[in-house]
Amino acid sequence: MTLPVVIVGGLHRDARKEVVDRLLHSVPGSVALHHDLSTAPAGTVLRLVREASGELSRGEAPLVNDCACCALREDLVPELERLAAAGSARLAVVELWDSVEPRAMAEVVAAHGADALDLTGVITAVDPALVLPCLANGDDLAEVGLAAAASDQRTVGDTWARQLEYAPVLALVDSEDADEEDRALLTQLHPTARQVSSGSRELVHAAFAGFDVESAGAAQHPACARLPQEADEAGVTTFVWHRRRPFHPERLYAALEDLSCAAARSRGRFWLADRPDTLLAWDAAGGALCVENAGPWLASLPDAAWEMVAPMRRAAAALDWHPEHGDCCQHLVFTSPGLDRDGLAQLLESCLLTDAEYTAGREAWKRLPAAFDSLLDPVS
């Protein structure tokens, strides 16, 4: 028999502990496994195994390439397999450390533990009152003592956003400080998530509901990400901006600071006139913006290459196909309390090619100033 495994993550440490404790007390024979990465400066990661009645064991795992998260990856599956081989655990609860993102660990468990382990759930623990403070925090993880490696350049805001948006289940703890705005923000950030109370039986059901790593990963790809729809509730707005005309690289680059600070969270895909074949990913939280090359648009690929593309991406492209530009588009989503929707729309529109620039055609577009080279093609 395989051992069911549920991953519980999130930056909200107290909320995470409450969720894990609830599972341990609700599922007889469940065991929690936690790697404490705060001991990394001493050269090791501390491993703790506990059940509802208390600690079962503790041990240390050495750093791998000076990386605490790498040590976690190396140690996690063997420990879970040991629990599976013992045959006494009914459920293994993997409690991630603060800044560890669930996607990486879910893929490790699914890829290396298939014979003995069954990943049945991924849950992010949430204190609703802390959603906006964490999302708006632009501090580097290293500045707040949460970096998983010396090379870790993530921020608190973007790490929290990925923890929140990857999990299909959000376990909410009771919070006297949370208000309707907090709850509206949480719902608009991840509208497809199942929200459960940390003290409910629904939490236990969610732990065993099942989890498809491949589908979850595909849903995070910029080309087919499940982006939120338009919404406006309790002072929180989600604005969806969709256009077909490409951006003028120089004008967009000049507007990046204003655009990245316009909302607590923004994400999506876009295209630049001087790089018409390249799908670019937009990911911003806490005022910090990440722009990345996400590969080619399907419209730029030969027909023979389409068979190598994931079905979910082909389906997403087909739903939004343009007779001239194919799947090339601007699809950006901004979510925030107090969002200046009109001002944001006006700024975005001003960054598009003008009629004269657009009609000049693709060859002329490619000769426009390559303003994004420093972001997309950094000199090593």
N, C-alpha and C positions, 0 to 999 in steps of 0.2 A: 504493500500500500504506500501511496505517496503522502507526504506531510503537507497539509494546507499551510500556506504562508500568506500573511497580510502585512503590508508595509504601511507604517504610520509615520508621517513626516510633518514638517512645518517649523517655522521660526518661533512660533509661540510655545515656548518650552513648558510652561505650566499647563496649557491646554493639551499639549501632546501627552504629557504624563497622565493627565486625567483620563484621556481616551484609552491609553494603554492599560491603565489600572482597571478601567471599566471592563475591558475585554478579558483581562486575566480573571476577574471575579465572576464574569458572566459565563465563561466557557471553561468548564472543568477540564483539567489536564492541559491547559494552555501555558505556554512558556514565552517570556519576552527576552529578546536578544538585543543588546544595545552596545554600540562602540562609541566610547567617549573620545572625541578627537581633540579635546582640550589638553590632553597630555602629550600631544605631538612635539612640542618644544623639547621635551625630555627624550625624544627619539622613539617613542612607542605610542600605540593606541590601546586604550584600556577596554577590554571586553567584559561586559557584565551579563550574566544570565540569571533571570529571576522568575519566580512564579508568584501567585497571589499571596502566599504566606511569607515570602521573603526571598533573599538572595540564594541562588543555588551554587554559583561559581563565578570566579573572575579570573582573568588572565591578561596577558599582554601580547600584542602583535607588533612586530617591528615595522618601521616606516619602509615604504617601497619608493625608491628614487626621491627621498625627502618629501614624500607626499602622503599625508594622512588618509586622504580619500582612496588612494591606490591601495594602501594597507587594508582599508575596509573592504575593498573589492576582493582582495586576495584571501581574506579571512572569513568573509561572510558565508559563502556557499559551503566550505568545508564544515563550519560550525553547524549550519542548518542540516547538512547531510548527517552529521554525528547525531543530532537530535532525532532525525528521521530513523536512523539505524537503531537507536535505543528503543523505539517503538512505544514509548510511554506518553508522548506529547500528542494532544489532539489538534492543537493549533500553535504555530510559531508566529509570534508578533515581532516583527523587526521594527524597533523604534530607532529611527534615523536621528543622527545628531543635527543640531540646529540648522546648519547651512548646507547639509547634504540634500541634493535634489532627488526626488523619487524616481525619475525616469531612468537615470543611470543604474540605480540599484535594482529596479524592476527588470531591466534588460539583462543584468548580470544573473539574477536568479533564474529568469526564463531560459537563458542561453546555456547555463552551466549546470543547472540542477534539475533538468527535465525528467530524469529517471526517478529521482527520489522526492522531488518537491513539486508542489502545485501552487502557483501564485494565484490566490483566490481574491485578492483585493488590494487596492492602493487607496489610502485615506490621508487627507491632509487635515490636521487638527487646527481649529480656528477659534480665536477669541475675536468676535466681531468688532469690538472696540479698538482692536489693534491693526485692523486691515489697512486703513488709510495711513496711520503713522509708519507702518513698515513699508508700504508701497511708496510713500513720499520720501523715504530715507535714501539719499544719494551717497551715503558713506560707503567707502570700500570695506569689504568684509575684513580685510587686514586691520583697518583702523579700529574696528570694534572687537577684535580678537576672535573672529569666526572664519578666517581663511583656512581652507583645507590643504593648501600647499603654498610654498613660497611664491609660486607663479600665479596664484589665484587672483584675478583682477575683477572678479564680480563685485557688484554692489549689493547692499541689503535689499534695495527696491527690486532690482531685476531678479534676484534669487527668490524672493518671496513670490513674485509674479509667476515664475515657472513652477514653484511648489504648488501654488494655488490652482493654476490652470491645467496642470497635467492630471491631477487626481479626479476620477469620476465621482468621488464621494467626499464631501466636506463635513466633518464632524464638529458641530458648534457647541462650545461650552457656554453655560449661562454667564452673562456679564451685565452687571448693574450699570456699567458705563456706556453700553452700546445703545444707540438710538436708531430711529427709522432710516436715517441717512446711511449709517454704517451697514445696515442690512440691505438697503437698496444697492449700495456700491458693491457689496459682495455678490449679490445676485446678477448684477449687470456685468461684472468681471468674468463670471463663469456661469452663464445662464443654463447650460445643459447639465451642470453638476447636480447630484442628488444631495440635498442638505438633510442631515440627521442630527438629532440631539445626542450629545455625548452620554446622556443618561438613559437612552431609550433602547428598546429591543431592536429597533431598526439598525443600530450600530452593529450588533452581532450579525444580523442578516447580511449587512453590507460587507462584512469581513469574509463571508463565504460566497458572495454573489458571483465571483468569477471575474477574470481580467484578461483582456487580449492585448498583449504587449505590441504586436505588430500594428493593430488598428490605432492604438493610443499614440504610437510613434508617428504614424502617417498623419494623424490629426494635428500634430504639432508642426508639420512641414509648412513653410510659408505659402506654398502653392495651393494647399488644400486645407489650411487650418480652419477649424470651426470658429470663425470670428463672430462676436456678438452682433445682434441686430439693434436697430434704433430703439432707444428707450428714454424715458424721462419720468422719474419718480423720486419723491422726497428730496428734491434739490440735486439729484444726481442725474447726469445726462450721458447717454452714449450716442455719439455722432458717427455715422457711417458715411464716408466720402468715397465715391466710386466714379472714376472717369476713364476715358479711353486714350485721350491725348497724352503724350509723354511729357515729363518735366524737362524744363531747361536746366541743365546741371548747375550753372553758375547762380541762377536765381534761387534754386532750391537750397543750395549749399549756404547761401547768405541767410536763409530763413531757418536753418536747422535749430539754432538755439531757441528761437521763439516757438517753433513747433514742438520741440521736445519738452518744453516747460508749459505748454498750453493745457496739458491734462495730466492727471495722476498716472494714467496708463494709456499708451497708444501702441498699436501693432498693426501688422499687415504686410502687403507686398506693393512694390512700385517699380516703375521703369523710367530710365533716363534716356533722353534722345541720343546722346553720344554713345550709349551702350544698349542699343535696341534689342539685342538678342539675350540680354542678361536679366534674369529675375532677381530682384533685390529685396531683401527682407528688412523690415522696419520693426524695431523693438525698443520701446522706451518706457522707463519707470523712474520715479524719483529725480526727474530732470536729466537723467543720463540716457543717451541714445546709442544704440548699436545698429549699424548698417552693415549688412553682409551680403556677399554674393551667394545666392542659393541655387546656382546652376542656370541652365538655359530655360527659356520659355518653351513650351511644347511647340509653339508655332515656328520656332527656329530649327526644330529637329526634322531630319528626314523621316518619311513615313515608316521606314524599316525599323527605326529606333523606338517607335512607340510601344512595341511589344515588351521592351525592357523597362517601361515606366509602370509604377504601381497602379493597379486598377482604380484606387481611390482618387489618385491624381488625374487620371484620364477622365473619370466621371466628373470631377470638379471642373475641369477645363471645358468639357462638353456643355455643362450647364451655363457657362458664361462665355461662350465662344462668339467672337466678333468676325464678320465676314472679311474684314480687311486686316485686323491686327491679331486675330486668333485669341489666345488667352492673355496677351499682353494688356495690362491695365494698371490703374491706380486703385487700390482697395485698402484704405486706411481707416482704422476705427479708433476713436478717442473716447475715453471714459473718465469722468471726473465730477466731483461736486463743483457747482458754480462754473460750469464750462461756458465759455464765450463762443457759442456755436457760430454765430454770424461772422464774428471777427476771424475765427479759425478758417471758415469756408472761404472768406475773401482772401486770406493770406495764401491758402493752398491754390486757389484759382490763379493768383498772380504768378505762381511758379511754373505754370504750364506754358507750353509753346504758344506764341501768338499765332493768329491766322497766317500771317506772312511766313513765319518760321516753320509752321506745320506744312504748308503747301510746298515749301522748298524741297521736301523729300528726305529720305533716309541718308543719302550720301552727304547732303548738306548738314544733316543733324550730327553726323559723326565728326564733323570738323568744328563743332562747338567746343568752347573751353572745357577741358577735362577736369572739372573742379573736384571730383570725388576720388581722384587717383590716390591722394594721401590716405583716404579711409579704406579703399578697396584694394589698392596695390602698394602697401607699405614697403619701404625699403628695408630689407633684413640686415 
